[in-house]
Amino acid sequence: MAGGRSVSFAEVSKRFLVRGNPLAVLDRISLDCPPGSFTALIGPSGCGKSTLLRIALGLESIDAGGVRIGDETPEAVRRRGAIGIVFQDPALLPWRSVAANIACRSTSSAATSALRADASPISSRWSVSPDSRRRCPASCPAGCANEWRSPAHW
C-alpha cells in the first residue's frame, strides 16, 4: 500500500452532524496495513468504509486519534502529490467548465498557472478542444467527459 509504506489508524473517531445531532461514524478504529499488504474494508452501506478511506487520503478530518502513512500524515503525503484516488463514481463538478475540472484535479502549479491562462496547455494534454474546455460537462458531446476524466490521464 501507498508506495511501500504502511498505513496505520490509531483510535480514529469521526462524527458527523445529522439534523443537528452527532452521529458516530467511526469510534476508536485501529488498523495497521503493513507495506505491500492488500487490505479490504467490508461492511454494509453507511458503516464508515468510505469515510475511513477519505481520512487516509487526507480528504476528511478526524475528531480523535491519528493516521500515518509511513512516518507522515495523510495531509503531508497529499500535499507532496504522492497519493491518489480513483472515485467509484464520476467526480465531476457540473457547475465548472471542463478546463476548471481538469485544473481542480491537478496538483501541479503549472496546471494552476495554465488555467489562469485559459487552460490551453492543460486541455491540449487531454485532447480537449478550445470550444469544449469552456463548456460544462453536461454540455459536452457524449464520451468527451469520460475521455478527460479517465484515471489514466492523472
ABEGO torsion letter per residue (X at the ends): XGGGBBBBBBGBBBBBBBGGBBBBABBGBBBBBBBGBBBBBBEBBGAGAAAAAAAAAGABBBABEBBBBEABBAAAAAAAGABBBBBABBABBAABBAAAAAAAABABAAAAAAAAAGGAAAAAAAGBBAAAAABBAAABBBGAAAAAABAAAX
